[in-house]
Amino acid sequence: MNSRITKTILLMALMNLVLAKEYRGAEYRTIQSFLNGRYEVRMKSAAGSGVVSSFFTFRDYYEEGLTSSEHWNEIDLEWLGNLTNKVSTNVIIQNEWGDASEVFLTVNPHLDFNTYAIEWTPEAIRFYEGDRLLRTISGQRADSVYHAQKLMMNIWQPTNTGWVGTFDPGILPVYVLYDWVSYADYTPGGGSVGTNNNFTPLWEDHFDYWDTNRWQKANHTWDGNNCDFIPANVVLTGGYMVLCLTTPSQTGYHGPALSVEGDQAALPGEPQLSPAYPNPFNGITRFTYENFHPGPVQLDIINTQGQIVASRVLQTSGSAYTQMNWDGNNNQGAAVPSGSYILRVSDGEGQSSQKVLLLK
C-alpha cells in the first residue's frame, strides 16, 4: 500500500479516536420523507436518568444541501428515562427551538409496551397515547410545518442535565424496544383509521428483518449528544427492533432473548391481568392476575390525567391466581366520576394494565 495512503488512514483513525463520544447510541430512520399523515408505534422506552428514547419526524435538510437551522422542522415524542408517567411532546420550526410540554401517561412507559401516535395535518398536530388525545398544537406553529420529513427513532444521552437529569454510566447498557411502526397517509374524508377516519394506511413494519428499502441505520452525532450513533447498536431480534445505549466496548444487544407471539403486550414473567368483568361497569368490576414473582404486588387505578386515584398492595407467593376487584372508589372511600380508568398491576419485574369504563 502507498505510504501516503497508509498515513492518511492512520491519521483518520486517530482523529476518530480523539473525536469519538463517550458512549454509543443508535438511530433508525426512513429513507423516504413523508408529509401529512398518522405515524404510530408500539414500544417500551428505556429507563434511567439522563437517557432519552424517541419517536419523531425530522426534515433532513442536510440531505437537501442546506445547513442553516432556519430550515429545521421536527415533530417529537420523547421519553425521558427519569420520568415514569410522562412523555415530552414538541414541535420545532424554523429558528425556534420548540414548544416542549411533558404530558401525563396512564402507564409507566419504561415497564409496559404501549401504543403512541402523531397525527400531522395541515390544520393541527396531535399526539396520542392509544386512542387518548395527549396534546394538540395548531395555529402558526402547526402552519409552519409543511416540509416532507423522515420518520426516526433513537436512543441517546444528552449533555443537558437540567432537561434529562444526571446520567450514571453504571446503568449501561440500556435498551428501547419497538414492536411495530406504521404510517397512514392523510386522506380527509376517505380514510379508515385515525381521527374521523381521515387517514389511509400505507405500510406497517413488524421488524422481522431489516428492510433496507425503507430504513437506514444512522452513523452520526451532534453537539449536545454524549454518544455516537452506530449501526451495531440497531438490532432486530425476536420480532423487535432494539436500539441500544452502550459503552464503546460493549455494543449491540446483550439482554434476555426476545420473542413476539401474536400481539402480547407483556414479556414472559410479567404479571398478567385477566379481562375485567363486567366492563363497562356500575358498582364493582372483578379481575384476576397471575404473578410469577413472590412478594408485594401493587394495584393502581389511574384516571385519564395520569393521576393515581386508588391503590393497594398485596403479598403473593408467586405463580398464583388471585381474585381482585374495584368498587369505583378512591383511596378515601369516595366515589370517583364516571369515565375511563386504567387498572395497573406491577411488581419488581414488570407490569400489566387494561382499561375499564365506569358508568353511573
C-alpha positions in Angstrom: 0.0 0.0 0.0 1.2 3.5 -0.8 2.8 5.1 2.3 0.9 8.3 1.8 -2.4 6.3 1.8 -1.3 4.4 4.9 -0.5 7.6 6.8 -3.9 9.1 5.7 -5.8 6.0 7.0 -3.9 6.1 10.3 -4.5 9.8 10.7 -8.2 9.4 10.1 -8.4 6.5 12.6 -6.5 8.6 15.2 -8.9 11.6 14.6 -11.9 9.2 15.1 -10.5 8.1 18.4 -9.9 11.7 19.5 -13.3 12.9 18.4 -15.3 9.9 19.5 -18.0 10.5 22.1 -18.0 8.7 25.4 -21.0 6.4 24.7 -22.6 4.7 21.8 -26.3 5.2 20.9 -28.5 4.3 17.9 -30.9 5.7 15.4 -33.2 4.1 12.9 -34.6 6.3 10.2 -36.7 6.0 7.0 -35.0 6.6 3.7 -38.1 8.3 2.3 -39.6 11.5 3.6 -43.4 11.9 4.2 -45.8 14.8 4.6 -49.2 14.9 6.5 -50.2 11.5 8.0 -50.6 9.4 11.0 -47.3 7.9 12.5 -47.9 5.2 15.0 -45.7 3.0 17.2 -45.9 0.3 19.8 -42.8 0.4 22.0 -41.3 0.3 25.5 -38.9 3.1 26.3 -35.6 2.9 28.2 -35.4 3.8 31.9 -32.6 5.8 33.6 -31.8 9.4 34.4 -30.1 11.1 31.5 -31.5 8.7 28.9 -33.9 9.7 26.0 -35.9 7.4 23.8 -37.8 8.9 20.9 -40.3 8.6 18.0 -40.3 11.6 15.8 -40.3 13.2 12.3 -37.4 15.3 11.1 -36.8 17.4 8.0 -33.4 16.1 6.8 -32.3 19.5 5.5 -28.7 18.5 5.4 -29.6 15.9 2.8 -31.2 18.7 0.8 -27.9 20.6 0.8 -29.0 23.1 3.4 -27.0 23.9 6.6 -28.8 26.6 8.4 -31.1 25.8 11.3 -33.7 28.1 9.8 -34.7 25.1 7.7 -35.3 22.9 10.8 -38.7 21.1 11.1 -39.3 18.4 13.7 -42.3 16.7 15.5 -41.3 14.9 18.7 -42.4 12.3 21.1 -39.6 11.8 23.6 -39.5 9.6 26.7 -37.1 10.8 29.5 -35.7 7.9 31.4 -36.2 9.7 34.8 -39.9 10.3 34.3 -42.2 7.3 35.0 -45.5 8.7 34.0 -44.9 11.4 31.3 -43.9 11.9 27.7 -42.4 15.0 26.2 -44.2 16.4 23.1 -42.7 19.1 20.9 -42.9 20.8 17.5 -39.7 22.6 16.3 -40.0 25.1 13.5 -37.5 27.4 11.7 -35.2 29.2 14.2 -37.4 28.3 17.1 -36.3 25.5 19.4 -39.8 24.4 20.2 -42.7 24.3 22.5 -42.0 21.2 24.6 -44.6 20.1 27.1 -44.5 17.0 29.3 -47.8 15.2 29.3 -49.1 12.6 31.7 -49.4 8.9 30.6 -51.6 6.2 32.0 -48.7 3.7 32.3 -45.1 3.7 33.1 -43.6 3.7 29.5 -40.4 2.0 30.7 -42.1 -1.0 32.1 -45.0 -1.6 29.7 -45.4 -1.7 25.9 -47.8 1.0 24.8 -49.1 2.5 21.6 -48.5 6.1 20.6 -49.3 8.2 17.6 -48.5 11.5 15.9 -51.2 12.9 13.6 -49.9 15.6 11.3 -52.5 17.5 9.2 -52.4 21.0 7.6 -54.5 22.3 10.4 -53.0 20.7 13.5 -50.5 18.3 15.0 -51.9 15.8 17.6 -50.2 13.4 20.0 -51.9 10.3 21.2 -51.4 7.5 23.8 -53.6 4.7 22.3 -56.8 6.5 21.5 -56.4 9.1 24.2 -55.5 12.6 22.9 -52.5 13.9 24.8 -52.0 17.3 23.2 -53.0 19.4 20.1 -50.8 22.1 18.5 -52.5 24.4 16.0 -52.1 27.9 14.7 -48.9 29.4 13.4 -46.6 26.7 14.8 -48.5 23.9 13.1 -48.9 26.0 9.9 -45.1 26.4 9.7 -44.5 22.6 9.5 -45.0 21.9 5.8 -41.8 20.2 4.6 -41.6 16.5 4.0 -39.9 14.7 6.9 -38.3 11.3 7.7 -39.7 9.1 10.5 -37.0 8.4 13.1 -36.4 6.6 16.3 -33.3 6.9 18.5 -31.8 6.5 22.0 -29.2 9.0 23.2 -27.6 10.7 26.2 -28.0 14.5 26.2 -25.4 16.8 27.8 -28.3 18.9 29.2 -28.7 17.6 32.7 -31.3 20.2 33.5 -33.6 18.6 31.0 -33.0 14.9 31.4 -31.3 14.6 34.8 -27.8 13.4 35.8 -26.5 10.4 34.0 -24.9 7.4 35.7 -23.0 5.3 33.2 -23.2 2.3 35.6 -26.7 1.6 34.3 -25.4 0.8 30.8 -26.4 -1.0 28.7 -30.0 0.2 28.4 -32.4 -0.6 25.6 -35.6 0.8 24.0 -37.8 -1.8 22.3 -40.0 -1.2 19.3 -42.7 -3.8 18.4 -44.1 -2.2 15.2 -44.4 1.1 13.4 -47.0 2.2 10.8 -47.7 5.1 8.5 -51.1 6.2 7.2 -51.4 9.0 4.6 -53.7 11.9 5.2 -56.8 11.5 3.1 -59.6 13.6 4.6 -63.0 12.2 4.1 -61.7 9.0 2.5 -59.6 7.1 5.1 -60.2 4.2 7.5 -58.0 5.0 10.6 -57.2 7.8 13.0 -59.3 10.9 13.9 -62.5 11.0 11.9 -61.1 8.2 9.7 -59.1 10.8 7.9 -56.0 8.5 7.3 -55.4 5.7 4.9 -52.8 3.0 5.9 -49.8 2.7 3.5 -47.4 0.5 5.4 -46.7 -1.3 8.7 -43.4 -2.8 9.8 -43.1 -5.5 12.5 -39.3 -5.6 12.4 -39.0 -9.3 11.4 -36.0 -8.2 9.3 -34.1 -5.0 8.3 -35.9 -3.7 5.3 -33.1 -1.8 3.5 -35.5 -0.3 1.0 -37.3 1.5 3.9 -34.8 2.0 6.7 -31.3 3.3 7.4 -29.1 2.8 10.4 -27.6 6.1 11.4 -23.9 6.8 11.8 -23.6 10.4 13.1 -23.8 12.6 16.2 -24.2 16.3 17.1 -23.2 18.8 19.7 -25.2 18.2 22.9 -25.2 14.5 22.4 -22.8 12.5 24.6 -22.9 9.4 22.3 -22.1 8.5 18.7 -24.8 6.7 16.8 -23.5 3.4 15.3 -25.2 0.8 13.1 -24.1 -2.0 15.5 -26.5 -0.6 18.2 -29.6 -1.1 16.0 -30.5 -4.8 16.5 -33.5 -6.7 15.1 -34.2 -9.7 17.1 -37.3 -11.8 18.1 -39.7 -9.6 16.2 -38.5 -6.4 17.9 -36.3 -3.5 16.8 -33.9 -2.7 19.7 -32.0 0.5 20.0 -29.1 0.2 22.4 -27.2 2.8 24.5 -23.9 1.3 25.5 -20.2 1.8 26.3 -17.8 1.6 23.3 -16.6 -1.8 24.5 -20.0 -3.5 24.8 -22.0 -2.6 21.7 -25.1 -4.4 20.5 -27.9 -6.1 22.4 -27.0 -8.3 25.3 -30.3 -8.5 27.1 -32.7 -11.5 27.6 -33.9 -13.4 24.5 -37.0 -11.6 23.0 -40.0 -13.3 21.3 -43.2 -11.8 20.0 -46.2 -14.2 20.0 -49.3 -12.8 18.5 -50.0 -9.4 19.9 -48.9 -9.9 23.5 -48.2 -6.7 25.5 -46.2 -8.3 28.3 -42.9 -10.2 28.2 -42.9 -13.7 29.8 -42.6 -13.5 33.6 -44.5 -10.2 33.9 -47.8 -10.1 35.9 -50.8 -10.9 33.8 -54.3 -9.4 34.2 -57.4 -11.2 33.0 -60.1 -9.1 31.3 -62.2 -7.2 33.9 -65.9 -8.2 34.1 -68.2 -6.5 33.8 -66.7 -3.8 31.6 -68.2 -1.2 31.3 -69.4 -1.5 35.0 -71.6 0.3 37.5 -70.7 -0.9 41.0 -67.9 -3.4 41.1 -65.7 -4.9 38.4 -63.7 -8.1 39.0 -60.5 -9.5 37.5 -57.7 -11.9 38.3 -53.9 -11.7 38.0 -51.1 -14.2 37.9 -47.9 -13.1 39.4 -44.7 -15.0 38.7 -42.6 -13.5 41.4 -43.2 -13.9 45.2 -43.5 -10.7 47.1 -45.6 -7.5 47.0 -47.8 -6.6 44.0 -49.3 -3.2 43.6 -52.7 -2.3 42.1 -53.1 1.2 40.9 -56.3 2.8 39.4 -55.3 5.7 37.1 -57.5 8.4 35.6 -57.2 9.9 32.2 -55.0 12.7 33.6 -52.4 10.1 34.7 -53.3 10.5 38.4 -53.5 7.5 40.7 -56.9 7.7 42.4 -56.8 4.4 44.2 -54.1 1.9 45.1 -53.4 -1.2 47.3 -50.5 -3.6 47.9 -50.9 -7.3 48.3 -48.4 -10.0 49.3 -48.2 -13.0 46.9 -46.4 -16.4 46.9 -45.8 -16.3 43.1 -47.4 -18.3 40.2 -50.8 -18.0 41.8 -54.1 -16.6 40.5 -55.7 -14.0 42.8 -59.2 -12.5 42.5 -59.3 -8.7 42.8 -62.0 -6.1 42.3 -62.5 -2.3 42.2 -65.7 -0.7 43.5 -65.2 2.7 41.8 -64.0 4.5 45.0 -60.7 6.3 45.6 -58.3 5.8 48.5 -60.5 7.9 50.8 -63.6 5.8 50.0 -65.3 8.4 47.9 -66.9 7.6 44.6 -64.9 8.7 41.6 -66.6 10.3 38.5 -67.7 8.3 35.5 -65.2 7.7 32.8 -62.2 5.6 31.6 -59.7 4.3 34.1 -56.6 2.1 33.8 -56.1 -0.9 36.1 -52.4 -1.4 36.5 -50.7 -4.3 38.4 -46.9 -4.1 38.9 -44.2 -5.8 40.8 -40.4 -5.5 40.8 -40.1 -7.3 37.4 -42.8 -5.6 35.3 -46.4 -4.6 35.0 -49.6 -5.2 33.1 -52.6 -2.9 32.6 -56.0 -2.6 31.0 -58.7 0.0 30.5 -62.1 -0.1 32.2 -65.1 2.2 31.8 -67.1 3.3 34.9 -70.7 4.3 34.2 -73.1 5.9 36.7 
